[in-house]
Structure formats: structure tokens, C-alpha cells
Amino acid sequence: MADSRPYKLPLPRARGRAAEFYTFCKQHELRFQRCSDCGTWRHIPRDMCAACGSFKWEWQRSSGKGKLFSWTTASQPMMPQFADSVPYSPAIVELEEGVRIVTHG
């Protein structure tokens, strides 16, 4: 069941390819770009594959499974809107697809 309360924390700017990524997130789908030529997954979204230089790609759904790569504990808020959340532990997760993503723990 979706939470109907308004979200009050700041969100990243959704511009360009990142806007497409955040649109999927808003739909509760974790999707990343995948090169149609070599199969390399990528995040942060961009037009060209860093592995083979191809401009052919598509959005594909992630398994959502991964391993903890790194983490820290924030004891001071970076922005005033997060003051009620400290301490919190943001983490970097390396997903099965090979991309890394920051989570809010």
C-alpha cells in the first residue's frame, strides 16, 4: 500500500536521463541503462557506453539484489531537513548487475 503522506525531504534534480531514472523510481521500479551492444549495465544514466562507446541502450529492471560495498554513519545533518533523522547510515550497495547505488539506511 502506497503512503499517502506528502514527502517533505529534498529530492535530487530530475533532469535529462536522470529524470527517466527517477520516473521509474517513483513507480517503485529500480531500472538501469544496459548497453544493447555489449550488455554493460551503467549508472549514473548517460548516452554513451563507457565500455564499448555504443549509443544503443535500453532501460532494464534490476534484480534489486546486491552486497554492501561501504557505509558510514552521519551524526550531523548535511541539510536542515534531515535534522530529525540523525544519526542515519547511508550505504553504497553493489547490485548484481555491477552498478553501485547509494541507499538511505
Phi and psi restraints in degrees (range 20) as a CNS / XPLOR table:
assign (resid 1 and name C) (resid 2 and name N)
       (resid 2 and name CA) (resid 2 and name C) 1.0 -74.7 20.0 2
assign (resid 2 and name N) (resid 2 and name CA)
       (resid 2 and name C) (resid 3 and name N) 1.0 145.4 20.0 2
assign (resid 2 and name C) (resid 3 and name N)
       (resid 3 and name CA) (resid 3 and name C) 1.0 -80.7 20.0 2
assign (resid 3 and name N) (resid 3 and name CA)
       (resid 3 and name C) (resid 4 and name N) 1.0 127.0 20.0 2
assign (resid 3 and name C) (resid 4 and name N)
       (resid 4 and name CA) (resid 4 and name C) 1.0 -93.3 20.0 2
assign (resid 4 and name N) (resid 4 and name CA)
       (resid 4 and name C) (resid 5 and name N) 1.0 -2.9 20.0 2
assign (resid 4 and name C) (resid 5 and name N)
       (resid 5 and name CA) (resid 5 and name C) 1.0 -71.6 20.0 2
assign (resid 5 and name N) (resid 5 and name CA)
       (resid 5 and name C) (resid 6 and name N) 1.0 145.1 20.0 2
assign (resid 5 and name C) (resid 6 and name N)
       (resid 6 and name CA) (resid 6 and name C) 1.0 -67.4 20.0 2
assign (resid 6 and name N) (resid 6 and name CA)
       (resid 6 and name C) (resid 7 and name N) 1.0 141.5 20.0 2
assign (resid 6 and name C) (resid 7 and name N)
       (resid 7 and name CA) (resid 7 and name C) 1.0 -85.3 20.0 2
assign (resid 7 and name N) (resid 7 and name CA)
       (resid 7 and name C) (resid 8 and name N) 1.0 123.2 20.0 2
assign (resid 7 and name C) (resid 8 and name N)
       (resid 8 and name CA) (resid 8 and name C) 1.0 -106.9 20.0 2
assign (resid 8 and name N) (resid 8 and name CA)
       (resid 8 and name C) (resid 9 and name N) 1.0 -5.9 20.0 2
assign (resid 8 and name C) (resid 9 and name N)
       (resid 9 and name CA) (resid 9 and name C) 1.0 -85.2 20.0 2
assign (resid 9 and name N) (resid 9 and name CA)
       (resid 9 and name C) (resid 10 and name N) 1.0 153.8 20.0 2
assign (resid 9 and name C) (resid 10 and name N)
       (resid 10 and name CA) (resid 10 and name C) 1.0 -65.9 20.0 2
assign (resid 10 and name N) (resid 10 and name CA)
       (resid 10 and name C) (resid 11 and name N) 1.0 145.5 20.0 2
assign (resid 10 and name C) (resid 11 and name N)
       (resid 11 and name CA) (resid 11 and name C) 1.0 -113.0 20.0 2
assign (resid 11 and name N) (resid 11 and name CA)
       (resid 11 and name C) (resid 12 and name N) 1.0 154.1 20.0 2
assign (resid 11 and name C) (resid 12 and name N)
       (resid 12 and name CA) (resid 12 and name C) 1.0 -63.4 20.0 2
assign (resid 12 and name N) (resid 12 and name CA)
       (resid 12 and name C) (resid 13 and name N) 1.0 155.9 20.0 2
assign (resid 12 and name C) (resid 13 and name N)
       (resid 13 and name CA) (resid 13 and name C) 1.0 -69.2 20.0 2
assign (resid 13 and name N) (resid 13 and name CA)
       (resid 13 and name C) (resid 14 and name N) 1.0 131.7 20.0 2
assign (resid 13 and name C) (resid 14 and name N)
       (resid 14 and name CA) (resid 14 and name C) 1.0 -104.2 20.0 2
assign (resid 14 and name N) (resid 14 and name CA)
       (resid 14 and name C) (resid 15 and name N) 1.0 91.7 20.0 2
assign (resid 14 and name C) (resid 15 and name N)
       (resid 15 and name CA) (resid 15 and name C) 1.0 -127.1 20.0 2
assign (resid 15 and name N) (resid 15 and name CA)
       (resid 15 and name C) (resid 16 and name N) 1.0 151.2 20.0 2
assign (resid 15 and name C) (resid 16 and name N)
       (resid 16 and name CA) (resid 16 and name C) 1.0 58.5 20.0 2
assign (resid 16 and name N) (resid 16 and name CA)
       (resid 16 and name C) (resid 17 and name N) 1.0 -138.7 20.0 2
assign (resid 16 and name C) (resid 17 and name N)
       (resid 17 and name CA) (resid 17 and name C) 1.0 -64.2 20.0 2
assign (resid 17 and name N) (resid 17 and name CA)
       (resid 17 and name C) (resid 18 and name N) 1.0 -30.7 20.0 2
assign (resid 17 and name C) (resid 18 and name N)
       (resid 18 and name CA) (resid 18 and name C) 1.0 -62.2 20.0 2
assign (resid 18 and name N) (resid 18 and name CA)
       (resid 18 and name C) (resid 19 and name N) 1.0 -32.6 20.0 2
assign (resid 18 and name C) (resid 19 and name N)
       (resid 19 and name CA) (resid 19 and name C) 1.0 -61.1 20.0 2
assign (resid 19 and name N) (resid 19 and name CA)
       (resid 19 and name C) (resid 20 and name N) 1.0 -39.0 20.0 2
assign (resid 19 and name C) (resid 20 and name N)
       (resid 20 and name CA) (resid 20 and name C) 1.0 -64.5 20.0 2
assign (resid 20 and name N) (resid 20 and name CA)
       (resid 20 and name C) (resid 21 and name N) 1.0 -43.6 20.0 2
assign (resid 20 and name C) (resid 21 and name N)
       (resid 21 and name CA) (resid 21 and name C) 1.0 -58.8 20.0 2
assign (resid 21 and name N) (resid 21 and name CA)
       (resid 21 and name C) (resid 22 and name N) 1.0 -47.1 20.0 2
assign (resid 21 and name C) (resid 22 and name N)
       (resid 22 and name CA) (resid 22 and name C) 1.0 -71.0 20.0 2
assign (resid 22 and name N) (resid 22 and name CA)
       (resid 22 and name C) (resid 23 and name N) 1.0 -26.1 20.0 2
assign (resid 22 and name C) (resid 23 and name N)
       (resid 23 and name CA) (resid 23 and name C) 1.0 -63.4 20.0 2
assign (resid 23 and name N) (resid 23 and name CA)
       (resid 23 and name C) (resid 24 and name N) 1.0 -43.4 20.0 2
assign (resid 23 and name C) (resid 24 and name N)
       (resid 24 and name CA) (resid 24 and name C) 1.0 -63.4 20.0 2
assign (resid 24 and name N) (resid 24 and name CA)
       (resid 24 and name C) (resid 25 and name N) 1.0 -42.0 20.0 2
assign (resid 24 and name C) (resid 25 and name N)
       (resid 25 and name CA) (resid 25 and name C) 1.0 -59.5 20.0 2
assign (resid 25 and name N) (resid 25 and name CA)
       (resid 25 and name C) (resid 26 and name N) 1.0 -42.8 20.0 2
assign (resid 25 and name C) (resid 26 and name N)
       (resid 26 and name CA) (resid 26 and name C) 1.0 -62.2 20.0 2
assign (resid 26 and name N) (resid 26 and name CA)
       (resid 26 and name C) (resid 27 and name N) 1.0 -27.6 20.0 2
assign (resid 26 and name C) (resid 27 and name N)
       (resid 27 and name CA) (resid 27 and name C) 1.0 -87.8 20.0 2
assign (resid 27 and name N) (resid 27 and name CA)
       (resid 27 and name C) (resid 28 and name N) 1.0 8.3 20.0 2
assign (resid 27 and name C) (resid 28 and name N)
       (resid 28 and name CA) (resid 28 and name C) 1.0 64.0 20.0 2
assign (resid 28 and name N) (resid 28 and name CA)
       (resid 28 and name C) (resid 29 and name N) 1.0 37.4 20.0 2
assign (resid 28 and name C) (resid 29 and name N)
       (resid 29 and name CA) (resid 29 and name C) 1.0 -122.6 20.0 2
assign (resid 29 and name N) (resid 29 and name CA)
       (resid 29 and name C) (resid 30 and name N) 1.0 129.4 20.0 2
assign (resid 29 and name C) (resid 30 and name N)
       (resid 30 and name CA) (resid 30 and name C) 1.0 -98.4 20.0 2
assign (resid 30 and name N) (resid 30 and name CA)
       (resid 30 and name C) (resid 31 and name N) 1.0 106.9 20.0 2
assign (resid 30 and name C) (resid 31 and name N)
       (resid 31 and name CA) (resid 31 and name C) 1.0 -127.1 20.0 2
assign (resid 31 and name N) (resid 31 and name CA)
       (resid 31 and name C) (resid 32 and name N) 1.0 146.0 20.0 2
assign (resid 31 and name C) (resid 32 and name N)
       (resid 32 and name CA) (resid 32 and name C) 1.0 -130.8 20.0 2
assign (resid 32 and name N) (resid 32 and name CA)
       (resid 32 and name C) (resid 33 and name N) 1.0 160.6 20.0 2
assign (resid 32 and name C) (resid 33 and name N)
       (resid 33 and name CA) (resid 33 and name C) 1.0 -73.5 20.0 2
assign (resid 33 and name N) (resid 33 and name CA)
       (resid 33 and name C) (resid 34 and name N) 1.0 144.2 20.0 2
assign (resid 33 and name C) (resid 34 and name N)
       (resid 34 and name CA) (resid 34 and name C) 1.0 -134.3 20.0 2
assign (resid 34 and name N) (resid 34 and name CA)
       (resid 34 and name C) (resid 35 and name N) 1.0 129.6 20.0 2
assign (resid 34 and name C) (resid 35 and name N)
       (resid 35 and name CA) (resid 35 and name C) 1.0 -64.0 20.0 2
assign (resid 35 and name N) (resid 35 and name CA)
       (resid 35 and name C) (resid 36 and name N) 1.0 129.9 20.0 2
assign (resid 35 and name C) (resid 36 and name N)
       (resid 36 and name CA) (resid 36 and name C) 1.0 -76.2 20.0 2
assign (resid 36 and name N) (resid 36 and name CA)
       (resid 36 and name C) (resid 37 and name N) 1.0 -18.6 20.0 2
assign (resid 36 and name C) (resid 37 and name N)
       (resid 37 and name CA) (resid 37 and name C) 1.0 -90.8 20.0 2
assign (resid 37 and name N) (resid 37 and name CA)
       (resid 37 and name C) (resid 38 and name N) 1.0 -48.7 20.0 2
assign (resid 37 and name C) (resid 38 and name N)
       (resid 38 and name CA) (resid 38 and name C) 1.0 -109.7 20.0 2
assign (resid 38 and name N) (resid 38 and name CA)
       (resid 38 and name C) (resid 39 and name N) 1.0 -9.9 20.0 2
assign (resid 38 and name C) (resid 39 and name N)
       (resid 39 and name CA) (resid 39 and name C) 1.0 84.1 20.0 2
assign (resid 39 and name N) (resid 39 and name CA)
       (resid 39 and name C) (resid 40 and name N) 1.0 4.7 20.0 2
assign (resid 39 and name C) (resid 40 and name N)
       (resid 40 and name CA) (resid 40 and name C) 1.0 -71.6 20.0 2
assign (resid 40 and name N) (resid 40 and name CA)
       (resid 40 and name C) (resid 41 and name N) 1.0 132.3 20.0 2
assign (resid 40 and name C) (resid 41 and name N)
       (resid 41 and name CA) (resid 41 and name C) 1.0 -83.5 20.0 2
assign (resid 41 and name N) (resid 41 and name CA)
       (resid 41 and name C) (resid 42 and name N) 1.0 151.5 20.0 2
assign (resid 41 and name C) (resid 42 and name N)
       (resid 42 and name CA) (resid 42 and name C) 1.0 -147.3 20.0 2
assign (resid 42 and name N) (resid 42 and name CA)
       (resid 42 and name C) (resid 43 and name N) 1.0 147.5 20.0 2
assign (resid 42 and name C) (resid 43 and name N)
       (resid 43 and name CA) (resid 43 and name C) 1.0 -157.5 20.0 2
assign (resid 43 and name N) (resid 43 and name CA)
       (resid 43 and name C) (resid 44 and name N) 1.0 124.6 20.0 2
assign (resid 43 and name C) (resid 44 and name N)
       (resid 44 and name CA) (resid 44 and name C) 1.0 -84.8 20.0 2
assign (resid 44 and name N) (resid 44 and name CA)
       (resid 44 and name C) (resid 45 and name N) 1.0 145.4 20.0 2
assign (resid 44 and name C) (resid 45 and name N)
       (resid 45 and name CA) (resid 45 and name C) 1.0 -59.1 20.0 2
assign (resid 45 and name N) (resid 45 and name CA)
       (resid 45 and name C) (resid 46 and name N) 1.0 140.0 20.0 2
assign (resid 45 and name C) (resid 46 and name N)
       (resid 46 and name CA) (resid 46 and name C) 1.0 -158.9 20.0 2
assign (resid 46 and name N) (resid 46 and name CA)
       (resid 46 and name C) (resid 47 and name N) 1.0 169.4 20.0 2
assign (resid 46 and name C) (resid 47 and name N)
       (resid 47 and name CA) (resid 47 and name C) 1.0 -77.2 20.0 2
assign (resid 47 and name N) (resid 47 and name CA)
       (resid 47 and name C) (resid 48 and name N) 1.0 -36.6 20.0 2
assign (resid 47 and name C) (resid 48 and name N)
       (resid 48 and name CA) (resid 48 and name C) 1.0 -110.9 20.0 2
assign (resid 48 and name N) (resid 48 and name CA)
       (resid 48 and name C) (resid 49 and name N) 1.0 141.1 20.0 2
assign (resid 48 and name C) (resid 49 and name N)
       (resid 49 and name CA) (resid 49 and name C) 1.0 -73.4 20.0 2
assign (resid 49 and name N) (resid 49 and name CA)
       (resid 49 and name C) (resid 50 and name N) 1.0 127.0 20.0 2
assign (resid 49 and name C) (resid 50 and name N)
       (resid 50 and name CA) (resid 50 and name C) 1.0 -72.2 20.0 2
assign (resid 50 and name N) (resid 50 and name CA)
       (resid 50 and name C) (resid 51 and name N) 1.0 -22.4 20.0 2
assign (resid 50 and name C) (resid 51 and name N)
       (resid 51 and name CA) (resid 51 and name C) 1.0 -80.5 20.0 2
assign (resid 51 and name N) (resid 51 and name CA)
       (resid 51 and name C) (resid 52 and name N) 1.0 -41.5 20.0 2
assign (resid 51 and name C) (resid 52 and name N)
       (resid 52 and name CA) (resid 52 and name C) 1.0 -127.9 20.0 2
assign (resid 52 and name N) (resid 52 and name CA)
       (resid 52 and name C) (resid 53 and name N) 1.0 -5.8 20.0 2
assign (resid 52 and name C) (resid 53 and name N)
       (resid 53 and name CA) (resid 53 and name C) 1.0 83.1 20.0 2
assign (resid 53 and name N) (resid 53 and name CA)
       (resid 53 and name C) (resid 54 and name N) 1.0 4.4 20.0 2
assign (resid 53 and name C) (resid 54 and name N)
       (resid 54 and name CA) (resid 54 and name C) 1.0 -72.8 20.0 2
assign (resid 54 and name N) (resid 54 and name CA)
       (resid 54 and name C) (resid 55 and name N) 1.0 147.9 20.0 2
assign (resid 54 and name C) (resid 55 and name N)
       (resid 55 and name CA) (resid 55 and name C) 1.0 -102.7 20.0 2
assign (resid 55 and name N) (resid 55 and name CA)
       (resid 55 and name C) (resid 56 and name N) 1.0 9.4 20.0 2
assign (resid 55 and name C) (resid 56 and name N)
       (resid 56 and name CA) (resid 56 and name C) 1.0 -97.1 20.0 2
assign (resid 56 and name N) (resid 56 and name CA)
       (resid 56 and name C) (resid 57 and name N) 1.0 125.4 20.0 2
assign (resid 56 and name C) (resid 57 and name N)
       (resid 57 and name CA) (resid 57 and name C) 1.0 -159.1 20.0 2
assign (resid 57 and name N) (resid 57 and name CA)
       (resid 57 and name C) (resid 58 and name N) 1.0 168.0 20.0 2
assign (resid 57 and name C) (resid 58 and name N)
       (resid 58 and name CA) (resid 58 and name C) 1.0 -148.2 20.0 2
assign (resid 58 and name N) (resid 58 and name CA)
       (resid 58 and name C) (resid 59 and name N) 1.0 158.2 20.0 2
assign (resid 58 and name C) (resid 59 and name N)
       (resid 59 and name CA) (resid 59 and name C) 1.0 -80.4 20.0 2
assign (resid 59 and name N) (resid 59 and name CA)
       (resid 59 and name C) (resid 60 and name N) 1.0 129.5 20.0 2
assign (resid 59 and name C) (resid 60 and name N)
       (resid 60 and name CA) (resid 60 and name C) 1.0 -129.5 20.0 2
assign (resid 60 and name N) (resid 60 and name CA)
       (resid 60 and name C) (resid 61 and name N) 1.0 147.9 20.0 2
assign (resid 60 and name C) (resid 61 and name N)
       (resid 61 and name CA) (resid 61 and name C) 1.0 -72.7 20.0 2
assign (resid 61 and name N) (resid 61 and name CA)
       (resid 61 and name C) (resid 62 and name N) 1.0 138.1 20.0 2
assign (resid 61 and name C) (resid 62 and name N)
       (resid 62 and name CA) (resid 62 and name C) 1.0 -85.0 20.0 2
assign (resid 62 and name N) (resid 62 and name CA)
       (resid 62 and name C) (resid 63 and name N) 1.0 152.6 20.0 2
assign (resid 62 and name C) (resid 63 and name N)
       (resid 63 and name CA) (resid 63 and name C) 1.0 -68.6 20.0 2
assign (resid 63 and name N) (resid 63 and name CA)
       (resid 63 and name C) (resid 64 and name N) 1.0 -24.1 20.0 2
assign (resid 63 and name C) (resid 64 and name N)
       (resid 64 and name CA) (resid 64 and name C) 1.0 80.1 20.0 2
assign (resid 64 and name N) (resid 64 and name CA)
       (resid 64 and name C) (resid 65 and name N) 1.0 1.1 20.0 2
assign (resid 64 and name C) (resid 65 and name N)
       (resid 65 and name CA) (resid 65 and name C) 1.0 -98.0 20.0 2
assign (resid 65 and name N) (resid 65 and name CA)
       (resid 65 and name C) (resid 66 and name N) 1.0 142.3 20.0 2
assign (resid 65 and name C) (resid 66 and name N)
       (resid 66 and name CA) (resid 66 and name C) 1.0 -169.3 20.0 2
assign (resid 66 and name N) (resid 66 and name CA)
       (resid 66 and name C) (resid 67 and name N) 1.0 -173.1 20.0 2
assign (resid 66 and name C) (resid 67 and name N)
       (resid 67 and name CA) (resid 67 and name C) 1.0 -126.2 20.0 2
assign (resid 67 and name N) (resid 67 and name CA)
       (resid 67 and name C) (resid 68 and name N) 1.0 146.9 20.0 2
assign (resid 67 and name C) (resid 68 and name N)
       (resid 68 and name CA) (resid 68 and name C) 1.0 -62.2 20.0 2
assign (resid 68 and name N) (resid 68 and name CA)
       (resid 68 and name C) (resid 69 and name N) 1.0 125.6 20.0 2
assign (resid 68 and name C) (resid 69 and name N)
       (resid 69 and name CA) (resid 69 and name C) 1.0 -99.0 20.0 2
assign (resid 69 and name N) (resid 69 and name CA)
       (resid 69 and name C) (resid 70 and name N) 1.0 -43.9 20.0 2
assign (resid 69 and name C) (resid 70 and name N)
       (resid 70 and name CA) (resid 70 and name C) 1.0 -163.0 20.0 2
assign (resid 70 and name N) (resid 70 and name CA)
       (resid 70 and name C) (resid 71 and name N) 1.0 161.8 20.0 2
assign (resid 70 and name C) (resid 71 and name N)
       (resid 71 and name CA) (resid 71 and name C) 1.0 -159.0 20.0 2
assign (resid 71 and name N) (resid 71 and name CA)
       (resid 71 and name C) (resid 72 and name N) 1.0 166.4 20.0 2
assign (resid 71 and name C) (resid 72 and name N)
       (resid 72 and name CA) (resid 72 and name C) 1.0 -150.4 20.0 2
assign (resid 72 and name N) (resid 72 and name CA)
       (resid 72 and name C) (resid 73 and name N) 1.0 168.4 20.0 2
assign (resid 72 and name C) (resid 73 and name N)
       (resid 73 and name CA) (resid 73 and name C) 1.0 -117.7 20.0 2
assign (resid 73 and name N) (resid 73 and name CA)
       (resid 73 and name C) (resid 74 and name N) 1.0 124.3 20.0 2
assign (resid 73 and name C) (resid 74 and name N)
       (resid 74 and name CA) (resid 74 and name C) 1.0 -91.6 20.0 2
assign (resid 74 and name N) (resid 74 and name CA)
       (resid 74 and name C) (resid 75 and name N) 1.0 123.2 20.0 2
assign (resid 74 and name C) (resid 75 and name N)
       (resid 75 and name CA) (resid 75 and name C) 1.0 -106.6 20.0 2
assign (resid 75 and name N) (resid 75 and name CA)
       (resid 75 and name C) (resid 76 and name N) 1.0 -10.4 20.0 2
assign (resid 75 and name C) (resid 76 and name N)
       (resid 76 and name CA) (resid 76 and name C) 1.0 -125.9 20.0 2
assign (resid 76 and name N) (resid 76 and name CA)
       (resid 76 and name C) (resid 77 and name N) 1.0 136.0 20.0 2
assign (resid 76 and name C) (resid 77 and name N)
       (resid 77 and name CA) (resid 77 and name C) 1.0 -70.4 20.0 2
assign (resid 77 and name N) (resid 77 and name CA)
       (resid 77 and name C) (resid 78 and name N) 1.0 139.5 20.0 2
assign (resid 77 and name C) (resid 78 and name N)
       (resid 78 and name CA) (resid 78 and name C) 1.0 -76.2 20.0 2
assign (resid 78 and name N) (resid 78 and name CA)
       (resid 78 and name C) (resid 79 and name N) 1.0 -25.3 20.0 2
assign (resid 78 and name C) (resid 79 and name N)
       (resid 79 and name CA) (resid 79 and name C) 1.0 -137.0 20.0 2
assign (resid 79 and name N) (resid 79 and name CA)
       (resid 79 and name C) (resid 80 and name N) 1.0 150.0 20.0 2
assign (resid 79 and name C) (resid 80 and name N)
       (resid 80 and name CA) (resid 80 and name C) 1.0 -59.5 20.0 2
assign (resid 80 and name N) (resid 80 and name CA)
       (resid 80 and name C) (resid 81 and name N) 1.0 -27.8 20.0 2
assign (resid 80 and name C) (resid 81 and name N)
       (resid 81 and name CA) (resid 81 and name C) 1.0 -64.9 20.0 2
assign (resid 81 and name N) (resid 81 and name CA)
       (resid 81 and name C) (resid 82 and name N) 1.0 -18.1 20.0 2
assign (resid 81 and name C) (resid 82 and name N)
       (resid 82 and name CA) (resid 82 and name C) 1.0 -98.5 20.0 2
assign (resid 82 and name N) (resid 82 and name CA)
       (resid 82 and name C) (resid 83 and name N) 1.0 6.0 20.0 2
assign (resid 82 and name C) (resid 83 and name N)
       (resid 83 and name CA) (resid 83 and name C) 1.0 -57.6 20.0 2
assign (resid 83 and name N) (resid 83 and name CA)
       (resid 83 and name C) (resid 84 and name N) 1.0 -38.2 20.0 2
assign (resid 83 and name C) (resid 84 and name N)
       (resid 84 and name CA) (resid 84 and name C) 1.0 -75.1 20.0 2
assign (resid 84 and name N) (resid 84 and name CA)
       (resid 84 and name C) (resid 85 and name N) 1.0 -9.2 20.0 2
assign (resid 84 and name C) (resid 85 and name N)
       (resid 85 and name CA) (resid 85 and name C) 1.0 -96.7 20.0 2
assign (resid 85 and name N) (resid 85 and name CA)
       (resid 85 and name C) (resid 86 and name N) 1.0 -14.7 20.0 2
assign (resid 85 and name C) (resid 86 and name N)
       (resid 86 and name CA) (resid 86 and name C) 1.0 -75.5 20.0 2
assign (resid 86 and name N) (resid 86 and name CA)
       (resid 86 and name C) (resid 87 and name N) 1.0 145.8 20.0 2
assign (resid 86 and name C) (resid 87 and name N)
       (resid 87 and name CA) (resid 87 and name C) 1.0 -77.6 20.0 2
assign (resid 87 and name N) (resid 87 and name CA)
       (resid 87 and name C) (resid 88 and name N) 1.0 150.4 20.0 2
assign (resid 87 and name C) (resid 88 and name N)
       (resid 88 and name CA) (resid 88 and name C) 1.0 -140.5 20.0 2
assign (resid 88 and name N) (resid 88 and name CA)
       (resid 88 and name C) (resid 89 and name N) 1.0 161.4 20.0 2
assign (resid 88 and name C) (resid 89 and name N)
       (resid 89 and name CA) (resid 89 and name C) 1.0 -124.6 20.0 2
assign (resid 89 and name N) (resid 89 and name CA)
       (resid 89 and name C) (resid 90 and name N) 1.0 91.8 20.0 2
assign (resid 89 and name C) (resid 90 and name N)
       (resid 90 and name CA) (resid 90 and name C) 1.0 -69.5 20.0 2
assign (resid 90 and name N) (resid 90 and name CA)
       (resid 90 and name C) (resid 91 and name N) 1.0 144.6 20.0 2
assign (resid 90 and name C) (resid 91 and name N)
       (resid 91 and name CA) (resid 91 and name C) 1.0 -132.9 20.0 2
assign (resid 91 and name N) (resid 91 and name CA)
       (resid 91 and name C) (resid 92 and name N) 1.0 152.3 20.0 2
assign (resid 91 and name C) (resid 92 and name N)
       (resid 92 and name CA) (resid 92 and name C) 1.0 -104.3 20.0 2
assign (resid 92 and name N) (resid 92 and name CA)
       (resid 92 and name C) (resid 93 and name N) 1.0 123.9 20.0 2
assign (resid 92 and name C) (resid 93 and name N)
       (resid 93 and name CA) (resid 93 and name C) 1.0 -111.8 20.0 2
assign (resid 93 and name N) (resid 93 and name CA)
       (resid 93 and name C) (resid 94 and name N) 1.0 130.0 20.0 2
assign (resid 93 and name C) (resid 94 and name N)
       (resid 94 and name CA) (resid 94 and name C) 1.0 -93.3 20.0 2
assign (resid 94 and name N) (resid 94 and name CA)
       (resid 94 and name C) (resid 95 and name N) 1.0 113.4 20.0 2
assign (resid 94 and name C) (resid 95 and name N)
       (resid 95 and name CA) (resid 95 and name C) 1.0 -78.3 20.0 2
assign (resid 95 and name N) (resid 95 and name CA)
       (resid 95 and name C) (resid 96 and name N) 1.0 161.3 20.0 2
assign (resid 95 and name C) (resid 96 and name N)
       (resid 96 and name CA) (resid 96 and name C) 1.0 -52.9 20.0 2
assign (resid 96 and name N) (resid 96 and name CA)
       (resid 96 and name C) (resid 97 and name N) 1.0 -31.4 20.0 2
assign (resid 96 and name C) (resid 97 and name N)
       (resid 97 and name CA) (resid 97 and name C) 1.0 -74.8 20.0 2
assign (resid 97 and name N) (resid 97 and name CA)
       (resid 97 and name C) (resid 98 and name N) 1.0 -10.0 20.0 2
assign (resid 97 and name C) (resid 98 and name N)
       (resid 98 and name CA) (resid 98 and name C) 1.0 100.8 20.0 2
assign (resid 98 and name N) (resid 98 and name CA)
       (resid 98 and name C) (resid 99 and name N) 1.0 -8.6 20.0 2
assign (resid 98 and name C) (resid 99 and name N)
       (resid 99 and name CA) (resid 99 and name C) 1.0 -86.7 20.0 2
assign (resid 99 and name N) (resid 99 and name CA)
       (resid 99 and name C) (resid 100 and name N) 1.0 155.9 20.0 2
assign (resid 99 and name C) (resid 100 and name N)
       (resid 100 and name CA) (resid 100 and name C) 1.0 -113.4 20.0 2
assign (resid 100 and name N) (resid 100 and name CA)
       (resid 100 and name C) (resid 101 and name N) 1.0 142.9 20.0 2
assign (resid 100 and name C) (resid 101 and name N)
       (resid 101 and name CA) (resid 101 and name C) 1.0 -139.6 20.0 2
assign (resid 101 and name N) (resid 101 and name CA)
       (resid 101 and name C) (resid 102 and name N) 1.0 144.8 20.0 2
assign (resid 101 and name C) (resid 102 and name N)
       (resid 102 and name CA) (resid 102 and name C) 1.0 -87.6 20.0 2
assign (resid 102 and name N) (resid 102 and name CA)
       (resid 102 and name C) (resid 103 and name N) 1.0 134.9 20.0 2
assign (resid 102 and name C) (resid 103 and name N)
       (resid 103 and name CA) (resid 103 and name C) 1.0 -117.6 20.0 2
assign (resid 103 and name N) (resid 103 and name CA)
       (resid 103 and name C) (resid 104 and name N) 1.0 162.5 20.0 2
assign (resid 103 and name C) (resid 104 and name N)
       (resid 104 and name CA) (resid 104 and name C) 1.0 -109.8 20.0 2
assign (resid 104 and name N) (resid 104 and name CA)
       (resid 104 and name C) (resid 105 and name N) 1.0 112.5 20.0 2
